[in-house]
Amino acid sequence: MKVSLRPSLQKFVESQVRNGRYANENAVVSEALRHLMEYQRASAVELRAEIAESLAELDRGEGTPWDAEEVKAMGRKLLAASRRKSMAKRKGA
């Protein structure tokens, strides 16, 4: 398999090998992928735990009812504010 990296990542990989931290470029990429896999696994475990806790709260009657239209309106409001902020940054740049 061939992998193309943007120049900044290529320089980082090369510096890791040059500094003796890794034996070769493949070792750097392999280590990075191992870390990514662990991160994703840990994220999935954390998400499952949060879901389980939320379901337990619902089972105990601790849920809060919500209205879909209210949620949509709040989302639209946040999106509009974000767009205004973005536009202000562009005008100021």
Stockholm file with secondary structure:
# STOCKHOLM 1.0

chainA/1-93         MKVSLRPSLQKFVESQVRNGRYANENAVVSEALRHLMEYQRASAVELRAEIAESLAELDRGEGTPWDAEEVKAMGRKLLAASRRKSMAKRKGA
#=GR chainA/1-93 SS CCCCCCHHHHHHHHHHHHTTSSSSHHHHHHHHHHHHHHHHHHHHHHHHHHHHHHHHHHHTTCCCCCCHHHHHHHHHHHHHHHHHHHHHHHHHC
#=GC SS_cons        CCCCCCHHHHHHHHHHHHTTSSSSHHHHHHHHHHHHHHHHHHHHHHHHHHHHHHHHHHHTTCCCCCCHHHHHHHHHHHHHHHHHHHHHHHHHC
//
